């Protein structure tokens, strides 16, 4: 029984196809997992950006309240200084 070269080459290539197909499948699965992970991280980033905006808004509100408090304290100090001056007379 004599095997010709083209037939032998065909069989050899057929045997090599199975590992190549398994390798391509594993790469395909890895790519799908990476896409899923990317989407999940994008959603997490959006949620964190929303939280960051809320915190930033809270900081702005606190800054405004502190400015108002500073003005009020200055006004109270001025009144107390006036009362002191009146009491010294």
Secondary structure, DSSP 4 states (H G I P E B T S, - for coil): ----HHHHHHHHHHHHHHHHHHHHHHHHHHHHHHHHHHHHHHHHHHHHHHHHHHHHHHHHHHHHHHHHHHHHHHHHHHHHHHHHHHHH-
